[in-house]
């Protein structure tokens, strides 16, 4: 199992299984640079060769939803780490 940690003073993350997908709800509560980082994650997945790996939705109040195919879960978590939205990632 893959576990991760993040600064809850900067963002709030929840994830829920939904059939073959995992839905991530991310709310930014910290610095506005974090919104830019989220858009960089969106860019990573929108410009790769797989169209349906991650779907992205932006809402008011700096809230975002990512619907991630289960086989891209690890790639998504590593992208969160790459763009410094999470602090650590660990296999348990």
Secondary structure, 3 states (H helix, E strand, C coil): CEEEECCCCCEEEEEEEECCEEEEEEEECCCCHHHHHHHHHHHHHHCCCCCCCEEEEEECCCEEEEEEEHHHHHHHHHHHHHCCCCCEEEEC
